[in-house]
């Protein structure tokens, strides 16, 4: 579900929906989910099957994706919610706006580092699913990864990350990825 939720986040974020109606946003969200489902057809076990020709099945699956999107890309859902409620008149800005970044935390088992020019830190969550975190900038705890990453294999770690929009040449579109913001060995 996370893969489809991430791709749906990226798909919606890339669309110009600022002036769209709620119905248009819901339609685009459904289109983004169906696009991702088509790309990943047959890659999920039976508990995640959905019949895209059945409106009820698609609606139930979309609701599950929407819940995951709330954790993975709340800014996209907040933009969707802003259409539902009229925005108050903005006051003139006195200072430059400050961008806020939501930082998430996950505990798991360190597996490895992958990549050539840009590295991804691979950590398995409690269910054993391996998640990749892009290493783009300096972050607290990165020295442990620079010095001897193989010594960390199998150790319990905590990672802090933010969902970051990046351009994918393979997809020829923007997508959401987890950017590593902090790393700590727990053991």
C-alpha positions as CSV (number, residue, x, y, z in Angstrom):
1,X,0.0,0.0,0.0
2,X,2.9,2.4,0.7
3,X,4.1,2.2,-2.8
4,X,0.8,3.2,-4.3
5,X,0.2,5.8,-1.6
6,X,3.7,7.4,-2.3
7,X,3.1,7.4,-6.1
8,X,-0.4,8.8,-5.6
9,X,1.1,11.6,-3.4
10,X,3.6,12.4,-6.1
11,X,1.0,12.3,-8.9
12,X,-1.4,14.7,-7.1
13,X,1.4,17.0,-6.0
14,X,2.6,17.4,-9.6
15,X,-0.9,18.4,-10.8
16,X,-2.1,22.0,-10.7
17,X,-5.1,21.6,-8.5
18,X,-5.0,24.9,-6.6
19,X,-8.2,26.2,-8.3
20,X,-9.8,22.8,-8.7
21,X,-13.2,21.8,-7.2
22,X,-13.4,19.0,-4.6
23,X,-15.0,16.8,-7.3
24,X,-12.0,17.4,-9.7
25,X,-9.5,16.7,-6.9
26,X,-11.3,13.4,-6.0
27,X,-11.4,12.5,-9.7
28,X,-7.6,13.2,-10.1
29,X,-6.8,11.2,-6.9
30,X,-8.8,8.2,-8.3
31,X,-6.9,8.6,-11.7
32,X,-3.5,8.6,-9.8
33,X,-4.4,5.5,-7.8
34,X,-5.5,3.6,-10.9
35,X,-2.3,4.7,-12.8
36,X,-0.2,3.3,-9.9
37,X,-2.3,0.1,-9.7
38,X,-1.8,-0.5,-13.4
39,X,2.0,-0.1,-13.0
40,X,2.1,-2.5,-10.1
41,X,-0.5,-5.0,-11.3
42,X,0.1,-8.5,-10.0
43,X,2.8,-7.4,-7.5
44,X,0.6,-7.5,-4.4
45,X,-0.9,-10.4,-2.5
46,X,-4.6,-11.2,-2.5
47,X,-5.4,-9.0,0.5
48,X,-4.6,-5.9,-1.6
49,X,-6.5,-6.8,-4.8
50,X,-8.9,-4.3,-6.2
51,X,-11.3,-4.4,-9.1
52,X,-10.9,-1.1,-10.9
53,X,-14.1,-1.7,-12.8
54,X,-16.1,-2.0,-9.6
55,X,-16.9,1.4,-8.1
56,X,-17.3,0.1,-4.5
57,X,-14.1,-1.9,-4.6
58,X,-12.2,1.1,-5.9
59,X,-13.7,3.4,-3.3
60,X,-12.8,1.1,-0.5
61,X,-9.2,0.7,-1.7
62,X,-9.0,4.5,-2.3
63,X,-10.0,5.1,1.3
64,X,-7.2,2.8,2.5
65,X,-4.7,4.6,0.3
66,X,-6.0,8.0,1.6
67,X,-5.3,6.8,5.2
68,X,-1.7,5.9,4.2
69,X,-1.3,9.2,2.4
70,X,-2.2,11.0,5.7
71,X,0.9,9.5,7.2
72,X,3.2,9.7,4.1
73,X,2.3,13.0,2.5
74,X,-0.1,15.0,4.8
75,X,0.7,18.2,2.8
76,X,-1.1,16.8,-0.3
77,X,-4.2,15.9,1.8
78,X,-4.1,19.3,3.5
79,X,-4.1,20.9,0.1
80,X,-7.1,18.7,-0.8
81,X,-8.8,19.7,2.5
82,X,-8.2,23.4,1.8
83,X,-10.6,23.3,-1.2
84,X,-13.4,22.0,1.1
85,X,-13.2,25.0,3.4
86,X,-12.9,28.5,2.1
87,X,-9.5,30.0,2.8
88,X,-9.5,33.2,5.0
89,X,-8.2,36.3,3.4
90,X,-4.4,36.3,3.8
91,X,-2.7,39.2,5.6
92,X,0.1,40.9,3.8
93,X,3.4,39.1,4.6
94,X,5.8,41.1,6.7
95,X,8.6,38.5,6.4
96,X,9.5,35.8,4.0
97,X,7.4,32.6,4.6
98,X,9.1,29.8,6.3
99,X,8.8,26.3,4.8
100,X,7.8,23.7,7.3
101,X,9.0,20.1,6.9
102,X,7.2,17.2,8.7
103,X,9.8,14.9,10.2
104,X,8.8,11.2,10.7
105,X,10.6,8.6,12.8
106,X,10.9,4.9,12.3
107,X,12.7,2.1,14.2
108,X,14.0,-0.9,12.5
109,X,17.0,-3.1,11.6
110,X,19.8,-1.7,9.5
111,X,20.4,-3.8,6.4
112,X,22.8,-2.0,4.0
113,X,23.7,1.1,2.0
114,X,22.9,1.0,-1.8
115,X,23.9,3.3,-4.6
116,X,26.8,4.8,-6.4
117,X,26.6,8.6,-6.7
118,X,23.7,9.0,-4.3
119,X,23.2,6.5,-1.5
120,X,20.1,5.0,0.0
121,X,20.1,3.6,3.5
122,X,18.0,0.4,3.7
123,X,16.2,-0.3,7.0
124,X,13.8,-3.2,7.6
125,X,10.7,-2.2,9.6
126,X,9.1,-4.3,12.3
127,X,7.2,-6.4,9.7
128,X,10.5,-7.1,7.9
129,X,9.7,-4.9,4.9
130,X,12.8,-3.1,3.6
131,X,12.4,0.7,3.2
132,X,14.9,3.0,1.4
133,X,15.9,6.4,2.7
134,X,17.7,8.8,0.4
135,X,21.0,10.2,1.8
136,X,21.1,13.7,0.2
137,X,22.5,16.0,3.0
138,X,24.5,15.9,6.2
139,X,22.3,14.8,9.1
140,X,22.9,14.0,12.8
141,X,24.3,10.5,13.1
142,X,25.7,10.2,9.6
143,X,29.2,9.7,10.9
144,X,28.2,6.1,11.9
145,X,27.3,5.4,8.3
146,X,30.5,7.0,6.9
147,X,32.9,5.3,9.2
148,X,31.9,1.6,8.9
149,X,28.4,0.9,7.6
150,X,29.0,-2.9,7.4
151,X,29.5,-3.0,11.2
152,X,25.9,-1.7,11.6
153,X,24.3,-4.6,9.7
154,X,21.6,-6.3,11.8
155,X,21.6,-3.6,14.5
156,X,18.5,-1.8,15.7
157,X,18.4,1.8,14.5
158,X,16.1,4.8,14.5
159,X,15.8,7.0,11.4
160,X,14.2,10.4,11.0
161,X,13.0,11.3,7.6
162,X,11.0,13.7,5.6
163,X,9.0,13.0,2.5
164,X,10.7,14.9,-0.4
165,X,9.5,15.5,-3.9
166,X,12.2,14.6,-6.5
167,X,12.2,14.2,-10.3
168,X,12.4,10.6,-11.5
169,X,13.9,10.3,-15.0
170,X,12.5,6.8,-15.2
171,X,9.0,8.0,-14.6
172,X,9.5,11.4,-16.3
173,X,7.6,12.9,-13.4
174,X,8.0,14.1,-9.9
175,X,7.6,11.5,-7.1
176,X,7.8,11.4,-3.3
177,X,10.8,9.7,-1.6
178,X,11.9,9.4,2.0
179,X,14.9,11.7,2.6
180,X,17.1,10.8,5.6
181,X,17.2,13.5,8.2
182,X,18.7,11.7,11.2
183,X,20.2,8.3,12.2
184,X,20.8,6.7,15.5
185,X,22.0,3.2,16.6
186,X,19.7,2.0,19.4
187,X,21.7,-1.0,20.6
